[in-house]
Amino acid sequence: MSPAPAGGSARTTTAEPPATRSPRRLSRTGTRLLFLVPGGLSLLVGLDAALVLLGLPHVPIGRNLASSHGMLMVFGFIGTVIALERAVALGRLAGFAAPALLGLGGLALVSPLPQQAGKALLFCGCVALVGVYLPLWRRQREVAVLIQILGAVAGVAATMLWLRVPDTAPLVPLLVAFVVLTIAGERLELARIHIHSAGAEPLLTGLSALLLACGVGVLLWPSPGRIAFGIVLGGTVAWLAVHDVARRTIRSAGLPRYIAGCLLAGYCWLAIAAVISVAAGLHSTAITGSAYDALTHAVFLGFTMSMIMAHAPVILPAVLRHPLPYRPVLVFPAVLLHLSLSLRIFVADVLDDGPTRQFAGVVNIAAVVLFAALAVGLAASARREARTR
């Protein structure tokens, strides 16, 4: 995800190259939207799978729902969005293979095809994503792009290992590294104009490399690996919190304040996940039960989904050439997400209260669906107004 700064303009490395570098049809809104559709469907199926894991009634729309939930959300949905934005930035036809493979791979996981087919497509999609980043690195050799490459490598490692193991739980540190490093690289680019320390960028680069290494280390030495992973994750979120422009724009109004609020709330959840990882490493070799629920949802709901909510009014117009105007109503699903997640982690997971977890989980899902519905509605309304004018 290549966010624009809260209240600023998009950065140069994500700016789309001249139209002559990509086929004209790929610049059309409808064509780009086709690559996003599988990601949107993966989101809906992933939310349906969440109902399965909560032990609640669900729509029987596919196979392997419970075992595919995490990968549907991380790669089928989030990965597709990231890859599509990167492909647009690259401006080459081959780059669109990454979002296509990730989106189709997510859907293949719950299709009548063998689950290995979906796993293989996700692996190929992550490899293709690395292939998108490399020419972007050659075009402009920036630390921000290098950190995103490390995130994509974490995705390759996670999907490659999933081809051989049935459970995704051991792969969670690599999944966390995938989303955190991708977003950290993007935020670095936006923070650069405010950074006055010569050591800030090398520090984030070192933390990023360590986070990837610790994600692998958890597989080899679970207990010390989780402690080290949590410490490095905490250092990464501390860097982001200190250097991000959101600390300044939170005092603004309108869209800049909305983006900043979502960003800072997301950083809080990432810090909570770091604490959980360290605590789990001190007490056991594996994260299970309520601790696992709290860690994964702090990262992938509290942090990642908050980042998506923050940047949707900026990313979607840039990628789809379709306006998504900011309206104050977008604050409601964001607040609903964070309140329900607080109930889930600080009450249901702490007390191991199943009914409260189910209630909070349903509200989590409702917040995400409500945001998606509002985004579609606002975009359609803006399109109608533009045509009328």
Rosetta blueprint (number, residue, H / E / L):
1 M L
2 S L
3 P L
4 A L
5 P L
6 A L
7 G L
8 G L
9 S L
10 A L
11 R L
12 T H
13 T H
14 T H
15 A L
16 E L
17 P L
18 P L
19 A H
20 T H
21 R H
22 S L
23 P L
24 R H
25 R H
26 L H
27 S H
28 R L
29 T H
30 G H
31 T H
32 R H
33 L H
34 L H
35 F H
36 L H
37 V H
38 P H
39 G H
40 G H
41 L H
42 S H
43 L H
44 L H
45 V H
46 G H
47 L H
48 D H
49 A H
50 A H
51 L H
52 V H
53 L H
54 L L
55 G L
56 L L
57 P L
58 H L
59 V L
60 P L
61 I L
62 G L
63 R L
64 N L
65 L H
66 A H
67 S H
68 S H
69 H H
70 G H
71 M H
72 L H
73 M H
74 V H
75 F H
76 G H
77 F H
78 I H
79 G H
80 T H
81 V H
82 I H
83 A H
84 L H
85 E H
86 R H
87 A H
88 V H
89 A H
90 L H
91 G L
92 R L
93 L H
94 A H
95 G H
96 F H
97 A H
98 A H
99 P H
100 A H
101 L H
102 L H
103 G H
104 L H
105 G H
106 G H
107 L H
108 A H
109 L H
110 V L
111 S L
112 P L
113 L L
114 P L
115 Q H
116 Q H
117 A H
118 G H
119 K H
120 A H
121 L H
122 L H
123 F H
124 C H
125 G H
126 C H
127 V H
128 A H
129 L H
130 V H
131 G H
132 V H
133 Y H
134 L H
135 P H
136 L H
137 W H
138 R H
139 R H
140 Q L
141 R L
142 E L
143 V H
144 A H
145 V H
146 L H
147 I H
148 Q H
149 I H
150 L H
151 G H
152 A H
153 V H
154 A H
155 G H
156 V H
157 A H
158 A H
159 T H
160 M H
161 L H
162 W H
163 L L
164 R L
165 V L
166 P L
167 D L
168 T L
169 A H
170 P H
171 L H
172 V H
173 P H
174 L H
175 L H
176 V H
177 A H
178 F H
179 V H
180 V H
181 L H
182 T H
183 I H
184 A H
185 G H
186 E H
187 R H
188 L H
189 E H
190 L H
191 A H
192 R H
193 I H
194 H H
195 I L
196 H L
197 S L
198 A L
199 G L
200 A H
201 E H
202 P H
203 L H
204 L H
205 T H
206 G H
207 L H
208 S H
209 A H
210 L H
211 L H
212 L H
213 A H
214 C H
215 G H
216 V H
217 G H
218 V H
219 L H
220 L H
221 W L
222 P H
223 S H
224 P H
225 G H
226 R H
227 I H
228 A H
229 F H
230 G H
231 I H
232 V H
233 L H
234 G H
235 G H
236 T H
237 V H
238 A H
239 W H
240 L H
241 A H
242 V H
243 H H
244 D L
245 V L
246 A H
247 R H
248 R H
249 T H
250 I L
251 R L
252 S L
253 A L
254 G H
255 L H
256 P H
257 R H
258 Y H
259 I H
260 A H
261 G H
262 C H
263 L H
264 L H
265 A H
266 G H
267 Y H
268 C H
269 W H
270 L H
271 A H
272 I H
273 A H
274 A H
275 V H
276 I H
277 S H
278 V H
279 A H
280 A H
281 G H
282 L H
283 H H
284 S L
285 T L
286 A L
287 I L
288 T L
289 G H
290 S H
291 A H
292 Y H
293 D H
294 A H
295 L H
296 T H
297 H H
298 A H
299 V H
300 F H
301 L H
302 G H
303 F H
304 T H
305 M H
306 S H
307 M H
308 I H
309 M H
310 A H
311 H H
312 A H
313 P H
314 V H
315 I H
316 L H
317 P H
318 A H
319 V H
320 L H
321 R L
322 H L
323 P L
324 L L
325 P L
326 Y L
327 R L
328 P H
329 V H
330 L H
331 V H
332 F H
333 P H
334 A H
335 V H
336 L H
337 L H
338 H H
339 L H
340 S H
341 L H
342 S H
343 L H
344 R H
345 I H
346 F H
347 V H
348 A H
349 D H
350 V H
351 L H
352 D L
353 D L
354 G H
355 P H
356 T H
357 R H
358 Q H
359 F H
360 A H
361 G H
362 V H
363 V H
364 N H
365 I H
366 A H
367 A H
368 V H
369 V H
370 L H
371 F H
372 A H
373 A H
374 L H
375 A H
376 V H
377 G H
378 L H
379 A H
380 A H
381 S H
382 A H
383 R H
384 R H
385 E H
386 A H
387 R H
388 T H
389 R L
